[in-house]
Amino acid sequence: MTARRSGGRPPSRGAAGGVRRADRVAAEIQRILSELLLYKVRDPRVAEVNITRVHVNDDLRLAKISFTLLAMDEGSRLEAQRGLESASPFFRRVVAGELGLRHAPELLFAFDKELESARRVDALLRDIQREREEREQAERAAAGEDVPERDDDGDDDNDHESDDGDAEHDDDTDPER
């Protein structure tokens, strides 16, 4: 009896329980491209490119490569895309040679929007935290103007009144004891 796949999606592991070949190839492509970008490619357009993930289809003919940039702006993003596409034939030759594949997979580069949105959310959360701290600081300053002065132990000054006036002599350092 053969196991049926649900939803037409391939399992993430092979029939013997190992990792799919496409996943292994994707990990190797990511490693190879990262090393090439770091050590071999001299194009300034791709100097700050970071490969975030690679997805290879089951027949190993297509690799979708997601990338992000260390410096974020729209112009450098488009330039990096052009630089990666112009270096794509070089990348394909090296990948096919290092992996020993009969057919080099086609490399499609796409900017990783998930990381960009995560950075945006992170920046918004930092702004909210900063605004909250500023508001709390302003509230404390406003409350400090209306609150009576406090002495060193944090109590109001008028709390030290006592009926018999002996509160000052309850000290452990009193020499009369």
SULCORBEL-V140442 format. One record per residue. N is the residue number from 1. RES is the residue in one letter. PHI is phi in degrees with one decimal (NA if undefined). NEAR is the number of other ideal C-beta (glycine too) atoms within 10 Angstrom. Layout:
# SULCORBEL-V140442
n->{N,N}
res->{RES,RES}
phi->{PHI,PHI}
near->{NEAR,NEAR}
This chain:
# SULCORBEL-V140442
n->{1,2,3,4,5,6,7,8,9,10,11,12,13,14,15,16,17,18,19,20,21,22,23,24,25,26,27,28,29,30,31,32,33,34,35,36,37,38,39,40,41,42,43,44,45,46,47,48,49,50,51,52,53,54,55,56,57,58,59,60,61,62,63,64,65,66,67,68,69,70,71,72,73,74,75,76,77,78,79,80,81,82,83,84,85,86,87,88,89,90,91,92,93,94,95,96,97,98,99,100,101,102,103,104,105,106,107,108,109,110,111,112,113,114,115,116,117,118,119,120,121,122,123,124,125,126,127,128,129,130,131,132,133,134,135,136,137,138,139,140,141,142,143,144,145,146,147,148,149,150,151,152,153,154,155,156,157,158,159,160,161,162,163,164,165,166,167,168,169,170,171,172,173,174,175,176,177}
res->{M,T,A,R,R,S,G,G,R,P,P,S,R,G,A,A,G,G,V,R,R,A,D,R,V,A,A,E,I,Q,R,I,L,S,E,L,L,L,Y,K,V,R,D,P,R,V,A,E,V,N,I,T,R,V,H,V,N,D,D,L,R,L,A,K,I,S,F,T,L,L,A,M,D,E,G,S,R,L,E,A,Q,R,G,L,E,S,A,S,P,F,F,R,R,V,V,A,G,E,L,G,L,R,H,A,P,E,L,L,F,A,F,D,K,E,L,E,S,A,R,R,V,D,A,L,L,R,D,I,Q,R,E,R,E,E,R,E,Q,A,E,R,A,A,A,G,E,D,V,P,E,R,D,D,D,G,D,D,D,N,D,H,E,S,D,D,G,D,A,E,H,D,D,D,T,D,P,E,R}
phi->{NA,-97.1,-79.6,-95.5,-87.1,-87.7,71.5,73.4,-86.8,-71.4,-68.7,-77.1,-120.8,-73.2,-63.4,-87.1,91.7,-86.3,-73.0,-58.6,-61.3,-60.3,-69.7,-65.5,-63.5,-60.6,-63.8,-69.1,-62.6,-61.4,-63.6,-63.4,-63.7,-62.0,-66.3,-61.9,-64.9,-78.5,-112.5,-106.9,-76.8,-106.1,-68.5,-65.0,-67.7,-111.3,-63.7,-109.5,-82.0,-127.1,-78.9,-95.7,-161.6,-133.6,-121.5,-114.7,-72.7,-62.2,-87.7,61.5,-94.0,-136.2,-122.0,-97.5,-111.8,-97.0,-137.3,-136.7,-119.8,-71.2,-100.1,-105.3,-158.9,-62.3,-63.6,-69.8,-64.8,-67.3,-63.8,-63.8,-59.2,-64.2,-63.0,-66.0,-66.1,-72.1,-89.7,-57.1,-61.1,-62.2,-59.0,-61.7,-62.1,-67.2,-61.2,-63.3,-67.7,-72.6,-92.1,67.5,-86.1,-66.1,-118.9,-73.2,-68.1,-69.8,-104.8,-111.4,-102.4,-140.5,-68.0,-81.8,-75.3,-63.3,-68.6,-63.6,-69.6,-65.5,-63.2,-63.6,-62.8,-61.3,-64.2,-63.7,-64.3,-64.1,-63.6,-62.6,-62.1,-63.9,-63.5,-63.0,-64.5,-64.8,-63.7,-63.1,-64.7,-66.8,-65.7,-65.1,-66.6,-67.1,-69.6,-66.3,-74.7,-92.0,-87.2,-61.7,-60.3,-118.0,-87.9,-63.3,-88.1,87.8,-88.6,-65.9,-65.0,-82.1,-81.2,-88.7,-72.6,-131.9,-70.4,-102.7,75.6,-90.3,-64.0,-72.0,-96.7,-82.4,-72.2,-71.5,-91.6,-67.9,-69.1,-77.6,-86.9}
near->{3,5,7,6,9,7,4,6,7,11,11,9,11,14,9,5,7,10,11,16,12,19,16,14,18,21,14,15,24,19,13,18,24,15,14,18,21,11,8,11,19,8,15,10,17,21,16,15,26,14,21,14,15,23,15,23,14,10,9,18,12,13,24,16,24,19,24,21,20,9,9,13,9,7,7,17,17,12,16,23,18,14,20,25,13,12,22,15,11,12,24,17,11,17,20,14,11,14,15,6,15,6,10,18,25,12,20,14,22,11,18,17,10,12,17,14,10,12,12,11,10,10,10,10,10,10,10,10,10,10,10,10,10,10,10,10,10,10,10,10,9,10,9,10,6,6,10,7,8,12,10,5,7,6,10,11,10,8,10,11,8,10,6,6,8,8,11,9,10,8,9,5,5,9,5,4,7}
